[in-house]
Amino acid sequence: MNNIIEDQIDECCSSTVRASQKRRNIFIRLSLKAYRYLNQWNEQRKTANTMARLSSDQLRDIGLTREDIKRDYSRPFWR
């Protein structure tokens, strides 16, 4: 009889542990996603700042115009 009760308790506890691990995994995934978005935004910000410092001749050499930079880097990072 004790074995049956212990098995039920173990099963209940293991499902509780699995549920808490699942919640923890969701939190980790959301945190990583937020980190990736912030990192992408920061990279785009740095690139836009670098492009803004280039002269018109330098931009022409790489095939861009000031309007291209404004259009591409004025969008929000989530788009």
Secondary structure as GFF3:
##gff-version 3
##sequence-region A 1 79
A	DSSP	alpha_helix	2	52	.	.	.	ID=ss1
A	DSSP	alpha_helix	56	61	.	.	.	ID=ss2
A	DSSP	alpha_helix	66	73	.	.	.	ID=ss3
###
